[in-house]
Amino acid sequence: MRFTSSRSNSRAMLRRAALLAGGLLFAAAAGATTFYKWTDADGNVHYSDKPPKGHVGEVTTLEVDPGAQTVAPPVADKPVPDRSLPTAIAPPPGGVDILTQRRATRAKLEADLDAARERLDVAQKALSEAGEPQGDEWQYTVGGPPAPGSAPRANCHAGADGKVICPGRVPSGDYYARVQQLEESVKRAQAEVDAAEIAYRKGVD
């Protein structure tokens, strides 16, 4: 087997170099390990697996390592992921994802706010219905004489000193204490609503 390369024809040189590379691989597979290179009198380069006969000049010996010429097996292409479909996000440890946690937090804060508003409504309604003092929330006082020109009252009577006394009825301290408790209940309920609204806004932002 012999290949010749001409200095004057670059295209022919490239083709012959390719043939030489193929020949080297073929020879390596066949177990050959030595090749010869020389240049003739016309300047043409020759390659052969046998030494030239009758050539006077330098001959270069090429040692080929068959193991180094072994062609590596093809590497299987990695599958290209299909990006047309959304990639599922794996849930964090515990099995609950962030979106589910946010929904649960929002629902709890909303329920707390609704409950606080209901308590405020109940407190305001109780205060508005406090009404008049009940039977034990009245106290009776000794009043003075009726005002001039007013009709005499049935419960007026003359005192020991002869002065006219007209007892009166006014709300007792128990009545005012009950109303004050109702007002404080409204204030506490309103404070709970304000706190629940702040927590809700922070939790959903």
PyMOL commands that set and color helices and strands:
alter all, ss='L'
color gray80, all
select helices_A, chain A and resi 10-30+98-128+135-137+173-204
alter helices_A, ss='H'
color red, helices_A
select strands_A, chain A and resi 2-5+34-39+45-48+59-63+138-141+157-158+164-165+168-171
alter strands_A, ss='S'
color yellow, strands_A
deselect
rebuild
show_as cartoon
